[in-house]
Amino acid sequence: MRLTAALERGRRGDPVLLTGDHRELEVRADGDMTPAAVLVAVTDRPRPGVILTQRTETLRKHAGQVAFPGGRIDPGETAIAAALREAEEEVALPPALVHVIGEVDRYRTVTGFAVTPVLAVVPADVPLVASEAEVASVFEVPLDFLLDPANQVEASAEWQGRTRHYYEIRWDDRRIWGATAAMIVNLSRQLAWS
């Protein structure tokens, strides 16, 4: 499979990965963080895309932000099971249609989550339905666009009295930033995609 081969080739290069949101702050141990998982669903088409969601404006945390389908890992649940469950809950993606490639490197957020991205391939044009409670819309961005370093802009902002550095990717009228963009940057450093 093309994605699996690209991941294997890319990892041989020993990429430098982003481990968390804050370079300036002390990194908390995984045991002090809430385990979570996201599904990085790549569509199986000649020009593959990545399925992303726009969160509703009514959510307590990360309202209106672009994100991968995902959430907390329940007790006794694996990262893969959680990512598949969350994708089914958020966008009605049937787990039986998902071909899991595997877990990629964990990312720690400033909000206290240790997020495991689960890389997978899904059929093109699967009808997805946004969960009204959590997801305002579901959209797809070409994988090659996301992986292109020219589209990954480093930015900064003041947050809690410190300068926070983060990545941002603009796609049409969408702003992909923060942890989601950082996980995409990590994936771009791990995939030898042509």
Secondary structure, 3 states (H helix, E strand, C coil): CHHHHHHHHHHHCCCCCCCECCCCCCCCCHHHCEEEEEEEEEEECCCCEEEEEEECCCCCCCCCCEECCEEECCCCCCHHHHHHHHHHHHHCCCHHHCEEEEECCCEECCCCEEEEEEEEEEECCCCCCCCCCCEEEEEEEEHHHHHCHHHCEEEEEEECCEEEEEEEEEECCEEEEHHHHHHHHHHHHHCCCC
